[in-house]
Amino acid sequence: MLVLSRKLGEKIFIGENICITVVDIDRGKIRLGIDAPRNVPIYRQELLPLKAGAEGTAAAPPQPSAITPS
């Protein structure tokens, strides 16, 4: 895992077409802006697609939806 420090307004580039910007820092929370092509799915960790081994639960969680870049 690569760990980077960034200040408000600073950016991180992944490859040639993905840019992550620190948009806000407030009381221990940060807000990130992600600029990526529409064909790149972006998920929050809690919404990652479930693995096949997690089948058989009593209630199926709702299907995750990708965050679409603006």
CHARMM internal coordinates of N, CA and C (Angstrom, degrees):
IC EDIT
DIST 1 N 1 CA 1.4483
DIST 1 CA 1 C 1.5250
ANGL 1 N 1 CA 1 C 108.30
DIST 1 C 2 N 1.3042
ANGL 1 CA 1 C 2 N 115.31
DIHE 1 N 1 CA 1 C 2 N 132.37
DIST 2 N 2 CA 1.4604
ANGL 1 C 2 N 2 CA 122.10
DIHE 1 CA 1 C 2 N 2 CA 175.45
DIST 2 CA 2 C 1.5233
ANGL 2 N 2 CA 2 C 107.86
DIHE 1 C 2 N 2 CA 2 C -92.23
DIST 2 C 3 N 1.3212
ANGL 2 CA 2 C 3 N 117.70
DIHE 2 N 2 CA 2 C 3 N 127.10
DIST 3 N 3 CA 1.4635
ANGL 2 C 3 N 3 CA 122.20
DIHE 2 CA 2 C 3 N 3 CA 179.50
DIST 3 CA 3 C 1.5212
ANGL 3 N 3 CA 3 C 107.86
DIHE 2 C 3 N 3 CA 3 C -114.06
DIST 3 C 4 N 1.3318
ANGL 3 CA 3 C 4 N 116.13
DIHE 3 N 3 CA 3 C 4 N 124.67
DIST 4 N 4 CA 1.4609
ANGL 3 C 4 N 4 CA 122.09
DIHE 3 CA 3 C 4 N 4 CA -178.73
DIST 4 CA 4 C 1.5130
ANGL 4 N 4 CA 4 C 110.37
DIHE 3 C 4 N 4 CA 4 C -123.09
DIST 4 C 5 N 1.3135
ANGL 4 CA 4 C 5 N 116.42
DIHE 4 N 4 CA 4 C 5 N 147.74
DIST 5 N 5 CA 1.4648
ANGL 4 C 5 N 5 CA 121.92
DIHE 4 CA 4 C 5 N 5 CA 172.76
DIST 5 CA 5 C 1.5228
ANGL 5 N 5 CA 5 C 107.88
DIHE 4 C 5 N 5 CA 5 C -102.52
DIST 5 C 6 N 1.3127
ANGL 5 CA 5 C 6 N 116.56
DIHE 5 N 5 CA 5 C 6 N 134.82
DIST 6 N 6 CA 1.4593
ANGL 5 C 6 N 6 CA 121.98
DIHE 5 CA 5 C 6 N 6 CA 178.13
DIST 6 CA 6 C 1.5100
ANGL 6 N 6 CA 6 C 109.01
DIHE 5 C 6 N 6 CA 6 C -136.41
DIST 6 C 7 N 1.3003
ANGL 6 CA 6 C 7 N 116.52
DIHE 6 N 6 CA 6 C 7 N 148.01
DIST 7 N 7 CA 1.4650
ANGL 6 C 7 N 7 CA 122.47
DIHE 6 CA 6 C 7 N 7 CA 174.89
DIST 7 CA 7 C 1.5171
ANGL 7 N 7 CA 7 C 108.70
DIHE 6 C 7 N 7 CA 7 C -101.37
DIST 7 C 8 N 1.3214
ANGL 7 CA 7 C 8 N 115.87
DIHE 7 N 7 CA 7 C 8 N 168.86
DIST 8 N 8 CA 1.4578
ANGL 7 C 8 N 8 CA 122.34
DIHE 7 CA 7 C 8 N 8 CA 179.26
DIST 8 CA 8 C 1.5254
ANGL 8 N 8 CA 8 C 110.60
DIHE 7 C 8 N 8 CA 8 C -52.11
DIST 8 C 9 N 1.3177
ANGL 8 CA 8 C 9 N 116.29
DIHE 8 N 8 CA 8 C 9 N 129.09
DIST 9 N 9 CA 1.4517
ANGL 8 C 9 N 9 CA 121.94
DIHE 8 CA 8 C 9 N 9 CA 178.39
DIST 9 CA 9 C 1.5149
ANGL 9 N 9 CA 9 C 114.88
DIHE 8 C 9 N 9 CA 9 C 87.24
DIST 9 C 10 N 1.3301
ANGL 9 CA 9 C 10 N 118.23
DIHE 9 N 9 CA 9 C 10 N -10.51
DIST 10 N 10 CA 1.4616
ANGL 9 C 10 N 10 CA 120.24
DIHE 9 CA 9 C 10 N 10 CA 179.73
DIST 10 CA 10 C 1.5258
ANGL 10 N 10 CA 10 C 110.41
DIHE 9 C 10 N 10 CA 10 C -80.64
DIST 10 C 11 N 1.3234
ANGL 10 CA 10 C 11 N 115.07
DIHE 10 N 10 CA 10 C 11 N 157.23
DIST 11 N 11 CA 1.4654
ANGL 10 C 11 N 11 CA 120.98
DIHE 10 CA 10 C 11 N 11 CA -173.23
DIST 11 CA 11 C 1.5248
ANGL 11 N 11 CA 11 C 111.44
DIHE 10 C 11 N 11 CA 11 C -122.49
DIST 11 C 12 N 1.3272
ANGL 11 CA 11 C 12 N 114.24
DIHE 11 N 11 CA 11 C 12 N 157.16
DIST 12 N 12 CA 1.4602
ANGL 11 C 12 N 12 CA 123.21
DIHE 11 CA 11 C 12 N 12 CA 172.47
DIST 12 CA 12 C 1.5230
ANGL 12 N 12 CA 12 C 105.75
DIHE 11 C 12 N 12 CA 12 C -128.13
DIST 12 C 13 N 1.3292
ANGL 12 CA 12 C 13 N 116.82
DIHE 12 N 12 CA 12 C 13 N 131.00
DIST 13 N 13 CA 1.4519
ANGL 12 C 13 N 13 CA 121.00
DIHE 12 CA 12 C 13 N 13 CA 177.79
DIST 13 CA 13 C 1.5232
ANGL 13 N 13 CA 13 C 109.52
DIHE 12 C 13 N 13 CA 13 C -106.48
DIST 13 C 14 N 1.3357
ANGL 13 CA 13 C 14 N 115.35
DIHE 13 N 13 CA 13 C 14 N 135.81
DIST 14 N 14 CA 1.4600
ANGL 13 C 14 N 14 CA 122.32
DIHE 13 CA 13 C 14 N 14 CA 176.19
DIST 14 CA 14 C 1.5183
ANGL 14 N 14 CA 14 C 105.78
DIHE 13 C 14 N 14 CA 14 C -117.74
DIST 14 C 15 N 1.3105
ANGL 14 CA 14 C 15 N 115.45
DIHE 14 N 14 CA 14 C 15 N 113.78
DIST 15 N 15 CA 1.4576
ANGL 14 C 15 N 15 CA 119.46
DIHE 14 CA 14 C 15 N 15 CA -175.75
DIST 15 CA 15 C 1.5183
ANGL 15 N 15 CA 15 C 109.86
DIHE 14 C 15 N 15 CA 15 C 65.26
DIST 15 C 16 N 1.3132
ANGL 15 CA 15 C 16 N 115.38
DIHE 15 N 15 CA 15 C 16 N -151.75
DIST 16 N 16 CA 1.4623
ANGL 15 C 16 N 16 CA 120.38
DIHE 15 CA 15 C 16 N 16 CA -177.04
DIST 16 CA 16 C 1.5145
ANGL 16 N 16 CA 16 C 113.60
DIHE 15 C 16 N 16 CA 16 C -97.18
DIST 16 C 17 N 1.3414
ANGL 16 CA 16 C 17 N 117.61
DIHE 16 N 16 CA 16 C 17 N -13.46
DIST 17 N 17 CA 1.4642
ANGL 16 C 17 N 17 CA 117.33
DIHE 16 CA 16 C 17 N 17 CA -171.13
DIST 17 CA 17 C 1.5267
ANGL 17 N 17 CA 17 C 114.98
DIHE 16 C 17 N 17 CA 17 C -131.95
DIST 17 C 18 N 1.3241
ANGL 17 CA 17 C 18 N 118.53
DIHE 17 N 17 CA 17 C 18 N 14.51
DIST 18 N 18 CA 1.4667
ANGL 17 C 18 N 18 CA 120.56
DIHE 17 CA 17 C 18 N 18 CA 177.10
DIST 18 CA 18 C 1.5247
ANGL 18 N 18 CA 18 C 108.37
DIHE 17 C 18 N 18 CA 18 C -125.35
DIST 18 C 19 N 1.3243
ANGL 18 CA 18 C 19 N 116.26
DIHE 18 N 18 CA 18 C 19 N 127.86
DIST 19 N 19 CA 1.4606
ANGL 18 C 19 N 19 CA 121.99
DIHE 18 CA 18 C 19 N 19 CA -179.73
DIST 19 CA 19 C 1.5241
ANGL 19 N 19 CA 19 C 108.96
DIHE 18 C 19 N 19 CA 19 C -129.73
DIST 19 C 20 N 1.3311
ANGL 19 CA 19 C 20 N 116.96
DIHE 19 N 19 CA 19 C 20 N 129.57
DIST 20 N 20 CA 1.4656
ANGL 19 C 20 N 20 CA 122.53
DIHE 19 CA 19 C 20 N 20 CA 177.64
DIST 20 CA 20 C 1.5191
ANGL 20 N 20 CA 20 C 106.97
DIHE 19 C 20 N 20 CA 20 C -113.79
DIST 20 C 21 N 1.3347
ANGL 20 CA 20 C 21 N 116.66
DIHE 20 N 20 CA 20 C 21 N 126.46
DIST 21 N 21 CA 1.4605
ANGL 20 C 21 N 21 CA 122.51
DIHE 20 CA 20 C 21 N 21 CA -177.92
DIST 21 CA 21 C 1.5184
ANGL 21 N 21 CA 21 C 109.74
DIHE 20 C 21 N 21 CA 21 C -118.49
DIST 21 C 22 N 1.3358
ANGL 21 CA 21 C 22 N 117.50
DIHE 21 N 21 CA 21 C 22 N 135.74
DIST 22 N 22 CA 1.4651
ANGL 21 C 22 N 22 CA 121.60
DIHE 21 CA 21 C 22 N 22 CA 172.65
DIST 22 CA 22 C 1.5275
ANGL 22 N 22 CA 22 C 106.08
DIHE 21 C 22 N 22 CA 22 C -77.55
DIST 22 C 23 N 1.3367
ANGL 22 CA 22 C 23 N 116.19
DIHE 22 N 22 CA 22 C 23 N 110.53
DIST 23 N 23 CA 1.4578
ANGL 22 C 23 N 23 CA 122.25
DIHE 22 CA 22 C 23 N 23 CA -174.04
DIST 23 CA 23 C 1.5243
ANGL 23 N 23 CA 23 C 111.68
DIHE 22 C 23 N 23 CA 23 C -92.08
DIST 23 C 24 N 1.3446
ANGL 23 CA 23 C 24 N 117.34
DIHE 23 N 23 CA 23 C 24 N -36.30
DIST 24 N 24 CA 1.4663
ANGL 23 C 24 N 24 CA 120.60
DIHE 23 CA 23 C 24 N 24 CA -176.07
DIST 24 CA 24 C 1.5233
ANGL 24 N 24 CA 24 C 109.43
DIHE 23 C 24 N 24 CA 24 C -155.40
DIST 24 C 25 N 1.3228
ANGL 24 CA 24 C 25 N 115.83
DIHE 24 N 24 CA 24 C 25 N 144.86
DIST 25 N 25 CA 1.4626
ANGL 24 C 25 N 25 CA 122.61
DIHE 24 CA 24 C 25 N 25 CA 173.21
DIST 25 CA 25 C 1.5187
ANGL 25 N 25 CA 25 C 106.28
DIHE 24 C 25 N 25 CA 25 C -130.88
DIST 25 C 26 N 1.3432
ANGL 25 CA 25 C 26 N 116.81
DIHE 25 N 25 CA 25 C 26 N 120.37
DIST 26 N 26 CA 1.4600
ANGL 25 C 26 N 26 CA 119.80
DIHE 25 CA 25 C 26 N 26 CA -176.38
DIST 26 CA 26 C 1.5281
ANGL 26 N 26 CA 26 C 110.15
DIHE 25 C 26 N 26 CA 26 C -151.18
DIST 26 C 27 N 1.3091
ANGL 26 CA 26 C 27 N 117.12
DIHE 26 N 26 CA 26 C 27 N 119.97
DIST 27 N 27 CA 1.4734
ANGL 26 C 27 N 27 CA 124.21
DIHE 26 CA 26 C 27 N 27 CA 175.46
DIST 27 CA 27 C 1.5268
ANGL 27 N 27 CA 27 C 113.27
DIHE 26 C 27 N 27 CA 27 C 47.77
DIST 27 C 28 N 1.3085
ANGL 27 CA 27 C 28 N 117.23
DIHE 27 N 27 CA 27 C 28 N 51.87
DIST 28 N 28 CA 1.4533
ANGL 27 C 28 N 28 CA 120.56
DIHE 27 CA 27 C 28 N 28 CA 175.86
DIST 28 CA 28 C 1.5167
ANGL 28 N 28 CA 28 C 114.86
DIHE 27 C 28 N 28 CA 28 C 81.78
DIST 28 C 29 N 1.3247
ANGL 28 CA 28 C 29 N 118.34
DIHE 28 N 28 CA 28 C 29 N 1.70
DIST 29 N 29 CA 1.4615
ANGL 28 C 29 N 29 CA 121.67
DIHE 28 CA 28 C 29 N 29 CA 177.23
DIST 29 CA 29 C 1.5210
ANGL 29 N 29 CA 29 C 108.45
DIHE 28 C 29 N 29 CA 29 C -114.30
DIST 29 C 30 N 1.3216
ANGL 29 CA 29 C 30 N 114.99
DIHE 29 N 29 CA 29 C 30 N 145.14
DIST 30 N 30 CA 1.4536
ANGL 29 C 30 N 30 CA 118.64
DIHE 29 CA 29 C 30 N 30 CA 172.77
DIST 30 CA 30 C 1.5202
ANGL 30 N 30 CA 30 C 108.74
DIHE 29 C 30 N 30 CA 30 C -120.47
DIST 30 C 31 N 1.3106
ANGL 30 CA 30 C 31 N 115.82
DIHE 30 N 30 CA 30 C 31 N 150.70
DIST 31 N 31 CA 1.4678
ANGL 30 C 31 N 31 CA 121.31
DIHE 30 CA 30 C 31 N 31 CA 174.47
DIST 31 CA 31 C 1.5154
ANGL 31 N 31 CA 31 C 106.62
DIHE 30 C 31 N 31 CA 31 C -115.14
DIST 31 C 32 N 1.3194
ANGL 31 CA 31 C 32 N 115.24
DIHE 31 N 31 CA 31 C 32 N 132.32
DIST 32 N 32 CA 1.4500
ANGL 31 C 32 N 32 CA 121.65
DIHE 31 CA 31 C 32 N 32 CA -179.19
DIST 32 CA 32 C 1.5194
ANGL 32 N 32 CA 32 C 109.85
DIHE 31 C 32 N 32 CA 32 C -113.66
DIST 32 C 33 N 1.3156
ANGL 32 CA 32 C 33 N 115.77
DIHE 32 N 32 CA 32 C 33 N 139.12
DIST 33 N 33 CA 1.4564
ANGL 32 C 33 N 33 CA 121.78
DIHE 32 CA 32 C 33 N 33 CA 171.22
DIST 33 CA 33 C 1.5219
ANGL 33 N 33 CA 33 C 107.31
DIHE 32 C 33 N 33 CA 33 C -103.15
DIST 33 C 34 N 1.3262
ANGL 33 CA 33 C 34 N 117.63
DIHE 33 N 33 CA 33 C 34 N 131.83
DIST 34 N 34 CA 1.4616
ANGL 33 C 34 N 34 CA 121.50
DIHE 33 CA 33 C 34 N 34 CA -177.91
DIST 34 CA 34 C 1.5181
ANGL 34 N 34 CA 34 C 108.13
DIHE 33 C 34 N 34 CA 34 C -119.13
DIST 34 C 35 N 1.3030
ANGL 34 CA 34 C 35 N 115.22
DIHE 34 N 34 CA 34 C 35 N 119.90
DIST 35 N 35 CA 1.4582
ANGL 34 C 35 N 35 CA 122.36
DIHE 34 CA 34 C 35 N 35 CA 176.89
DIST 35 CA 35 C 1.5203
ANGL 35 N 35 CA 35 C 107.55
DIHE 34 C 35 N 35 CA 35 C -106.21
DIST 35 C 36 N 1.3345
ANGL 35 CA 35 C 36 N 116.51
DIHE 35 N 35 CA 35 C 36 N 112.01
DIST 36 N 36 CA 1.4650
ANGL 35 C 36 N 36 CA 120.69
DIHE 35 CA 35 C 36 N 36 CA -177.07
DIST 36 CA 36 C 1.5242
ANGL 36 N 36 CA 36 C 108.96
DIHE 35 C 36 N 36 CA 36 C -148.74
DIST 36 C 37 N 1.3261
ANGL 36 CA 36 C 37 N 116.94
DIHE 36 N 36 CA 36 C 37 N 157.66
DIST 37 N 37 CA 1.4641
ANGL 36 C 37 N 37 CA 119.34
DIHE 36 CA 36 C 37 N 37 CA 175.78
DIST 37 CA 37 C 1.5318
ANGL 37 N 37 CA 37 C 110.50
DIHE 36 C 37 N 37 CA 37 C -61.55
DIST 37 C 38 N 1.3159
ANGL 37 CA 37 C 38 N 115.76
DIHE 37 N 37 CA 37 C 38 N 152.36
DIST 38 N 38 CA 1.4759
ANGL 37 C 38 N 38 CA 120.25
DIHE 37 CA 37 C 38 N 38 CA -178.38
DIST 38 CA 38 C 1.5212
ANGL 38 N 38 CA 38 C 112.94
DIHE 37 C 38 N 38 CA 38 C -62.51
DIST 38 C 39 N 1.3160
ANGL 38 CA 38 C 39 N 117.88
DIHE 38 N 38 CA 38 C 39 N -23.65
DIST 39 N 39 CA 1.4694
ANGL 38 C 39 N 39 CA 119.21
DIHE 38 CA 38 C 39 N 39 CA -178.10
DIST 39 CA 39 C 1.5290
ANGL 39 N 39 CA 39 C 112.48
DIHE 38 C 39 N 39 CA 39 C -83.05
DIST 39 C 40 N 1.3333
ANGL 39 CA 39 C 40 N 118.52
DIHE 39 N 39 CA 39 C 40 N 1.22
DIST 40 N 40 CA 1.4654
ANGL 39 C 40 N 40 CA 122.28
DIHE 39 CA 39 C 40 N 40 CA 177.54
DIST 40 CA 40 C 1.5276
ANGL 40 N 40 CA 40 C 108.07
DIHE 39 C 40 N 40 CA 40 C -97.93
DIST 40 C 41 N 1.3432
ANGL 40 CA 40 C 41 N 118.41
DIHE 40 N 40 CA 40 C 41 N 112.79
DIST 41 N 41 CA 1.4725
ANGL 40 C 41 N 41 CA 119.69
DIHE 40 CA 40 C 41 N 41 CA 178.98
DIST 41 CA 41 C 1.5289
ANGL 41 N 41 CA 41 C 110.16
DIHE 40 C 41 N 41 CA 41 C -72.64
DIST 41 C 42 N 1.3315
ANGL 41 CA 41 C 42 N 115.99
DIHE 41 N 41 CA 41 C 42 N 137.61
DIST 42 N 42 CA 1.4668
ANGL 41 C 42 N 42 CA 122.20
DIHE 41 CA 41 C 42 N 42 CA 178.30
DIST 42 CA 42 C 1.5264
ANGL 42 N 42 CA 42 C 106.90
DIHE 41 C 42 N 42 CA 42 C -127.59
DIST 42 C 43 N 1.3376
ANGL 42 CA 42 C 43 N 116.04
DIHE 42 N 42 CA 42 C 43 N 122.20
DIST 43 N 43 CA 1.4642
ANGL 42 C 43 N 43 CA 121.30
DIHE 42 CA 42 C 43 N 43 CA -178.28
DIST 43 CA 43 C 1.5147
ANGL 43 N 43 CA 43 C 109.97
DIHE 42 C 43 N 43 CA 43 C -123.85
DIST 43 C 44 N 1.3226
ANGL 43 CA 43 C 44 N 116.42
DIHE 43 N 43 CA 43 C 44 N 145.25
DIST 44 N 44 CA 1.4656
ANGL 43 C 44 N 44 CA 120.37
DIHE 43 CA 43 C 44 N 44 CA 165.84
DIST 44 CA 44 C 1.5237
ANGL 44 N 44 CA 44 C 106.04
DIHE 43 C 44 N 44 CA 44 C -74.32
DIST 44 C 45 N 1.3226
ANGL 44 CA 44 C 45 N 116.93
DIHE 44 N 44 CA 44 C 45 N 152.86
DIST 45 N 45 CA 1.4632
ANGL 44 C 45 N 45 CA 120.78
DIHE 44 CA 44 C 45 N 45 CA -174.96
DIST 45 CA 45 C 1.5285
ANGL 45 N 45 CA 45 C 111.85
DIHE 44 C 45 N 45 CA 45 C -55.37
DIST 45 C 46 N 1.3191
ANGL 45 CA 45 C 46 N 117.76
DIHE 45 N 45 CA 45 C 46 N -42.47
DIST 46 N 46 CA 1.4651
ANGL 45 C 46 N 46 CA 120.11
DIHE 45 CA 45 C 46 N 46 CA -176.86
DIST 46 CA 46 C 1.5317
ANGL 46 N 46 CA 46 C 112.50
DIHE 45 C 46 N 46 CA 46 C -70.48
DIST 46 C 47 N 1.3382
ANGL 46 CA 46 C 47 N 117.85
DIHE 46 N 46 CA 46 C 47 N -10.11
DIST 47 N 47 CA 1.4571
ANGL 46 C 47 N 47 CA 120.68
DIHE 46 CA 46 C 47 N 47 CA 179.67
DIST 47 CA 47 C 1.5203
ANGL 47 N 47 CA 47 C 112.67
DIHE 46 C 47 N 47 CA 47 C -110.40
DIST 47 C 48 N 1.3286
ANGL 47 CA 47 C 48 N 117.57
DIHE 47 N 47 CA 47 C 48 N 10.92
DIST 48 N 48 CA 1.4571
ANGL 47 C 48 N 48 CA 120.44
DIHE 47 CA 47 C 48 N 48 CA 178.46
DIST 48 CA 48 C 1.5172
ANGL 48 N 48 CA 48 C 110.17
DIHE 47 C 48 N 48 CA 48 C -58.79
DIST 48 C 49 N 1.3134
ANGL 48 CA 48 C 49 N 117.52
DIHE 48 N 48 CA 48 C 49 N 141.99
DIST 49 N 49 CA 1.4738
ANGL 48 C 49 N 49 CA 118.90
DIHE 48 CA 48 C 49 N 49 CA 177.26
DIST 49 CA 49 C 1.5244
ANGL 49 N 49 CA 49 C 110.46
DIHE 48 C 49 N 49 CA 49 C -56.69
DIST 49 C 50 N 1.3334
ANGL 49 CA 49 C 50 N 116.00
DIHE 49 N 49 CA 49 C 50 N 138.00
DIST 50 N 50 CA 1.4555
ANGL 49 C 50 N 50 CA 121.04
DIHE 49 CA 49 C 50 N 50 CA -178.43
DIST 50 CA 50 C 1.5156
ANGL 50 N 50 CA 50 C 110.75
DIHE 49 C 50 N 50 CA 50 C -69.64
DIST 50 C 51 N 1.3221
ANGL 50 CA 50 C 51 N 116.15
DIHE 50 N 50 CA 50 C 51 N 146.44
DIST 51 N 51 CA 1.4634
ANGL 50 C 51 N 51 CA 120.59
DIHE 50 CA 50 C 51 N 51 CA 177.41
DIST 51 CA 51 C 1.5252
ANGL 51 N 51 CA 51 C 109.19
DIHE 50 C 51 N 51 CA 51 C -78.68
DIST 51 C 52 N 1.3015
ANGL 51 CA 51 C 52 N 116.89
DIHE 51 N 51 CA 51 C 52 N 159.12
DIST 52 N 52 CA 1.4683
ANGL 51 C 52 N 52 CA 122.33
DIHE 51 CA 51 C 52 N 52 CA -177.02
DIST 52 CA 52 C 1.5217
ANGL 52 N 52 CA 52 C 111.59
DIHE 51 C 52 N 52 CA 52 C -60.52
DIST 52 C 53 N 1.3198
ANGL 52 CA 52 C 53 N 119.13
DIHE 52 N 52 CA 52 C 53 N -29.22
DIST 53 N 53 CA 1.4598
ANGL 52 C 53 N 53 CA 122.26
DIHE 52 CA 52 C 53 N 53 CA -178.59
DIST 53 CA 53 C 1.5177
ANGL 53 N 53 CA 53 C 113.55
DIHE 52 C 53 N 53 CA 53 C -71.69
DIST 53 C 54 N 1.3170
ANGL 53 CA 53 C 54 N 118.58
DIHE 53 N 53 CA 53 C 54 N -10.91
DIST 54 N 54 CA 1.4593
ANGL 53 C 54 N 54 CA 121.87
DIHE 53 CA 53 C 54 N 54 CA -178.01
DIST 54 CA 54 C 1.5233
ANGL 54 N 54 CA 54 C 112.06
DIHE 53 C 54 N 54 CA 54 C -90.68
DIST 54 C 55 N 1.3353
ANGL 54 CA 54 C 55 N 117.61
DIHE 54 N 54 CA 54 C 55 N 8.59
DIST 55 N 55 CA 1.4635
ANGL 54 C 55 N 55 CA 120.42
DIHE 54 CA 54 C 55 N 55 CA 179.96
DIST 55 CA 55 C 1.5207
ANGL 55 N 55 CA 55 C 110.51
DIHE 54 C 55 N 55 CA 55 C -70.03
DIST 55 C 56 N 1.3261
ANGL 55 CA 55 C 56 N 115.85
DIHE 55 N 55 CA 55 C 56 N 158.80
DIST 56 N 56 CA 1.4504
ANGL 55 C 56 N 56 CA 120.13
DIHE 55 CA 55 C 56 N 56 CA 175.86
DIST 56 CA 56 C 1.5186
ANGL 56 N 56 CA 56 C 113.66
DIHE 55 C 56 N 56 CA 56 C 94.33
DIST 56 C 57 N 1.3273
ANGL 56 CA 56 C 57 N 117.86
DIHE 56 N 56 CA 56 C 57 N 12.56
DIST 57 N 57 CA 1.4582
ANGL 56 C 57 N 57 CA 119.78
DIHE 56 CA 56 C 57 N 57 CA 176.75
DIST 57 CA 57 C 1.5170
ANGL 57 N 57 CA 57 C 109.34
DIHE 56 C 57 N 57 CA 57 C -78.80
DIST 57 C 58 N 1.3153
ANGL 57 CA 57 C 58 N 117.10
DIHE 57 N 57 CA 57 C 58 N 157.50
DIST 58 N 58 CA 1.4624
ANGL 57 C 58 N 58 CA 121.95
DIHE 57 CA 57 C 58 N 58 CA -175.84
DIST 58 CA 58 C 1.5287
ANGL 58 N 58 CA 58 C 111.58
DIHE 57 C 58 N 58 CA 58 C -62.14
DIST 58 C 59 N 1.3220
ANGL 58 CA 58 C 59 N 117.25
DIHE 58 N 58 CA 58 C 59 N -49.22
DIST 59 N 59 CA 1.4587
ANGL 58 C 59 N 59 CA 120.52
DIHE 58 CA 58 C 59 N 59 CA -179.44
DIST 59 CA 59 C 1.5189
ANGL 59 N 59 CA 59 C 108.59
DIHE 58 C 59 N 59 CA 59 C -120.45
DIST 59 C 60 N 1.3056
ANGL 59 CA 59 C 60 N 115.27
DIHE 59 N 59 CA 59 C 60 N 127.86
DIST 60 N 60 CA 1.4611
ANGL 59 C 60 N 60 CA 118.92
DIHE 59 CA 59 C 60 N 60 CA 179.59
DIST 60 CA 60 C 1.5208
ANGL 60 N 60 CA 60 C 110.06
DIHE 59 C 60 N 60 CA 60 C -78.92
DIST 60 C 61 N 1.3292
ANGL 60 CA 60 C 61 N 117.31
DIHE 60 N 60 CA 60 C 61 N 130.45
DIST 61 N 61 CA 1.4648
ANGL 60 C 61 N 61 CA 119.44
DIHE 60 CA 60 C 61 N 61 CA 178.74
DIST 61 CA 61 C 1.5254
ANGL 61 N 61 CA 61 C 110.12
DIHE 60 C 61 N 61 CA 61 C -69.89
DIST 61 C 62 N 1.3305
ANGL 61 CA 61 C 62 N 117.38
DIHE 61 N 61 CA 61 C 62 N 160.40
DIST 62 N 62 CA 1.4594
ANGL 61 C 62 N 62 CA 119.32
DIHE 61 CA 61 C 62 N 62 CA 178.96
DIST 62 CA 62 C 1.5187
ANGL 62 N 62 CA 62 C 110.47
DIHE 61 C 62 N 62 CA 62 C -64.55
DIST 62 C 63 N 1.3179
ANGL 62 CA 62 C 63 N 116.29
DIHE 62 N 62 CA 62 C 63 N 151.72
DIST 63 N 63 CA 1.4461
ANGL 62 C 63 N 63 CA 121.50
DIHE 62 CA 62 C 63 N 63 CA 179.79
DIST 63 CA 63 C 1.5296
ANGL 63 N 63 CA 63 C 109.66
DIHE 62 C 63 N 63 CA 63 C -66.64
DIST 63 C 64 N 1.3401
ANGL 63 CA 63 C 64 N 117.91
DIHE 63 N 63 CA 63 C 64 N 133.89
DIST 64 N 64 CA 1.4624
ANGL 63 C 64 N 64 CA 119.89
DIHE 63 CA 63 C 64 N 64 CA -179.99
DIST 64 CA 64 C 1.5121
ANGL 64 N 64 CA 64 C 111.08
DIHE 63 C 64 N 64 CA 64 C -71.53
DIST 64 C 65 N 1.3068
ANGL 64 CA 64 C 65 N 115.60
DIHE 64 N 64 CA 64 C 65 N 149.03
DIST 65 N 65 CA 1.4508
ANGL 64 C 65 N 65 CA 119.42
DIHE 64 CA 64 C 65 N 65 CA 175.12
DIST 65 CA 65 C 1.5104
ANGL 65 N 65 CA 65 C 108.09
DIHE 64 C 65 N 65 CA 65 C -119.24
DIST 65 C 66 N 1.2929
ANGL 65 CA 65 C 66 N 116.20
DIHE 65 N 65 CA 65 C 66 N 140.26
DIST 66 N 66 CA 1.4649
ANGL 65 C 66 N 66 CA 120.70
DIHE 65 CA 65 C 66 N 66 CA -178.72
DIST 66 CA 66 C 1.5167
ANGL 66 N 66 CA 66 C 109.05
DIHE 65 C 66 N 66 CA 66 C -71.32
DIST 66 C 67 N 1.3071
ANGL 66 CA 66 C 67 N 115.59
DIHE 66 N 66 CA 66 C 67 N 148.89
DIST 67 N 67 CA 1.4551
ANGL 66 C 67 N 67 CA 121.57
DIHE 66 CA 66 C 67 N 67 CA 174.82
DIST 67 CA 67 C 1.5118
ANGL 67 N 67 CA 67 C 105.83
DIHE 66 C 67 N 67 CA 67 C -81.75
DIST 67 C 68 N 1.3236
ANGL 67 CA 67 C 68 N 116.66
DIHE 67 N 67 CA 67 C 68 N 122.87
DIST 68 N 68 CA 1.4519
ANGL 67 C 68 N 68 CA 119.09
DIHE 67 CA 67 C 68 N 68 CA -178.41
DIST 68 CA 68 C 1.5177
ANGL 68 N 68 CA 68 C 109.78
DIHE 67 C 68 N 68 CA 68 C -89.93
DIST 68 C 69 N 1.3332
ANGL 68 CA 68 C 69 N 116.91
DIHE 68 N 68 CA 68 C 69 N 131.54
DIST 69 N 69 CA 1.4560
ANGL 68 C 69 N 69 CA 119.61
DIHE 68 CA 68 C 69 N 69 CA 179.20
DIST 69 CA 69 C 1.5145
ANGL 69 N 69 CA 69 C 110.67
DIHE 68 C 69 N 69 CA 69 C -67.31
DIST 69 C 70 N 1.3169
ANGL 69 CA 69 C 70 N 115.62
DIHE 69 N 69 CA 69 C 70 N 148.07
DIST 70 N 70 CA 1.4719
ANGL 69 C 70 N 70 CA 118.44
DIHE 69 CA 69 C 70 N 70 CA 179.60
DIST 70 CA 70 C 1.4959
ANGL 70 N 70 CA 70 C 110.92
DIHE 69 C 70 N 70 CA 70 C -101.69
END
COOR INIT
IC SEED 1 N 1 CA 1 C
IC BUILD
